[in-house]
Amino acid sequence: MARRHVASAWSGGFLDPVPNAGRPRPGWVRCLIHLAGVLAAALPVAAAAQPGASPRIGLLAFWPCDPATYAQGTGEFGPLMKGLEELGYQAGQDLSFDCRSADLDQDRFKAAATELAGLAVDVIVTTSQPAGQVAHEVTRTIPIVSVVSGDPVAAGLAQSLARPGGNLTGVSYYATELTAKRLELLREAIPQPSPLGVLSNPDVAYLPFEEDTKQAARQFGIDLKIHHVAKPAGFEAAYRQMAAEGVRAVFVLPDLMFAAEAERIASLALTHRLPVMAWGFWFAQLGCLMAYSADYGVMQHRLAFYVDRILKGADPGDLPIEQPSNFYLTVNLATAKALGIALPESILLLADEVIE
């Protein structure tokens, strides 16, 4: 993949306003802009649609529902809408949509999912495991299509990746090796990252990332200083304590609240002069040193395939949960220079996106 050089977001460059929208793809905006008016109208009227008029898709969102944003190819469900359009669906004609949001609070997922299930939607679509897991708790009959960040089998969401066997399917980007790879890249960029500060949200302790990090750190001989942050107000204290502990770098574990607070995480890191390895490209665009992840836009786009198959009669339990094969390294060269870090040529050659 050709390396992309972009302007640093924290110095005025472009940044997708909603983290889960996927890697910026200007072409998506061009292809989707004509849908803005149609979709903006389709979502609000979904609840009034007559039974049988068209399939109803329930969107379980973390960020506030924004139909016009989705239609422009951004937000949680922009890539999904593009995928459905490519499969021949037109919002407001072939499909109607109901969106319910947790409004940036994962504790509100259950109420939102319960409300969607009560609307008798044909499929519930989510973009995260916390949302998918709550939807799975609320209903075992309505098909659920989700991006899964953890291990869907260990979480009880599927019997196997090849044949989920229940009412949930979709795309999973979980792999124990992914955490180790992030640590490996950080060690290459920062030869002495120990002790390493870790930001982890205890509210999603059921996800495997913290344990994976501990195992990988033992493998590399890295001393960890784990800091649990459950609310945005806790980041400042965590950074102060990490600075007092003499940590050399910060490792951010996957979490929706962390995604929403990426700008705060990056800003505090720059204030305390700490390089950060994160799990979503937008962290690096906002000022963190590095990020290594799958392409979230591609995964969200792929959800349309599952929706289509289910609407055509497929059993979600028979649709294999897919895993991405491509992962991308984003490096913020401007941050490296600000922190006085001379990144090795090997890291710059590996980078798929360099922010300058």
LUMVODO-451224 format. One record per residue (C-alpha): residue in one letter; x, y, z. Coordinates in pm, whole numbers, plus 50000, padded with zeros to 5 digits. Each point is the difference from the previous one (the first is absolute). Layout:
AXYZ...
***
This chain:
M500005000050000A501355034149908R500905022250290R497835030750049H501355032650135V497425022650160A499985031850203S500104996450375A496435001450133W500985016950324S501595028149801G496995006449782G499894970649755F497034978649901L498424976150247D496834980049967P497805014850276V498774965950123P502724974550082N498104968749899A499465012849648G503094981349876R503065013049820P499255032449811R498884991749646P499095031649803G498494977849732W497384987650243V498855035550056R499695006049627C498074967649951L497715005450296I499235036950002H496954995749780L498454977450266A500015026550271G496505012649948V498514965649943L501524983950308A499375030150221A496354996249920A499974961950021L501214995950357P497485022550175V497004984749824A501034963850053A497824995950305A496955010449798A500644975749712Q497204974849944P500794963650089G501344982149696A500585032249806S503764994650008P502524982550223R500845019950314I503615002450109G500745009150361L503235019850049L501424997250352A502415029550027F502555011550255W500255035449863P496795020549965C497924989949698D500685022849704P498314988549676A501495027549783T503504991550122Y499494963249917A498835009549653Q503205019949945G502094969150068T501085009150352G498834990450346E499444964750121F497784989049716G501215019449695P501964970649851L497044977050068M497715023249802K502455000449711G500164962150004L496224997149994E499805024449710E502544979549806L497824969350057G497045017949841Y498135013150304Q498685035450019A499345015050340G496375010150046Q498884977549715D501444965050044L500945004050366S498915020550299F502195007050302D499545004650373C503015013650191R500414999250376S503135013050171A501834994750327D501055036849971L503664993250086D499134979950312Q500374962249971D497684995350297R497175012449777F500424972949738K497504976850169A497175025349997A500735009049637A500194963549894T496814991450188E498185028149824L501234988449659A498934964250069G496565012750096L499625016849659A499984966249826V502945008549776D501164973249757V503735003750079I501995018550267V503355014049884T502755011450238T503625010549956S501534987850326Q500064969550223P498545018050304A496985009549789G499784965949835Q500304982250332V497195020250158A497804994649695H500694962750032E498895001250364V496785018049905T498944977349715R500874965249881T497535001149711I500685032249806P503114995949780I502945021450113V502835011249771S502975015050182V503655008749996V501534980150287S503155013050165G500614970750233D499744962349962P496374992349904V500364963250090A501505006250346A497345026650060G497204975249930L498815018949693A500814971649760Q500674962750006S502815004749747L501135025649744A499144976449714R496484993450126P498825024350270G496884979450066G497945027650164N498485033149896L503255020449983T502535001649719G502235026049834V503685009250002S502544994750278Y503455016150005Y501094982350317A503344982050009T502264995150300E502945006749768L498695034849921T500835012950348A503464984749980K500535016149661R499165034350139L502504994950280E502594987749752L499575031349787L500205022350306R503244982850108E501435006149656A499075036850013I500995004750367P502834975550080Q499475003250378P496225003350058S500124984450348P498345008450229L497015002949772G496795017450106V496784982749897L496605016849976S497204974750051N496275004150063P498864976750281D496425001949872V500984977249710A502184976350201Y498164971249827L501955008349683P503404982349971F502275029749933E501445005850347E500934963550048D501474998649648T502115030650083K501314984050320Q500964968549811A501735019249721A501825022250251R501394969250177Q501204987149663F501855032649929G501205006050355I498015032250040D498865012350341L496395012249988K498315027050204I496304994249939H497605028950062H496274993849996V497955029449872A496224995949989K498985036449951P501545028249792A500815020050312G502454972950104F502545005349724E501805029450156A500674981550326A501144969349807Y502515020449801R501305017650310Q500554966850170M501684985049694A502355029849984A500814994950370E500694963249931G502475009249728V498244981649721R501735002549663A496924996349780V496254993750013F498054970749855V496275006449943L497684969950003P496894998649780D496875015850149L497125021349872M500365026650269F503705002449922A499135004249631A497705028950085E502745015550218A502854995249753E500705037349980R500315002650379I502264969150012A502265014849731S500095034850152L500944987450347A502684978049847L501565030049829T499775020450321H501834972750193R502324993149705L499034963449975P499904980549672V496794980049955M499224968249809A496244997149940W497654976949813G498135023549764F501515022149730W498145030950124F502084999850320A503135006149791Q498205026449795L499235018550322G503564999450129C500844965750139L503254986349863M498774967849840A496974978249936Y499644965349854S496614986749898A497784984149742D498045022849769Y496825007650195G498285014349694V500554967749808M498634979350288Q496935022150036H499474999249623R500084962050011L497084999350242A497745008649704F500754965749851Y498654983150311V496905021850012D499304991749636R500414962650052I497735000050305L497315020449825K500114974249721G499324972050244A503394988550129D500274988650361P502575021850184G501224968650177D501134986049665L501925031249889P503714997650098I501485028250207E502755015149786Q503355014050111P501985027149819S503304990549840N501475034849966F501215022650280Y501375035249974L502695019250184T499445037450042V502905021450121N499885036450104L503385013949899A499095034750132T499464985150346A503284981149980K501835032549924A498175018450279L501054973050248G503574998849871I499634964149878A502004989249698L497874972449855P502044972449835E499834996549624S498514965350045I496875014950162L499645026849733L500304973949726L497334978550166A497575029050047D496955000549774E499195035650104V502455026850114I498615031850154E502345029649964
***
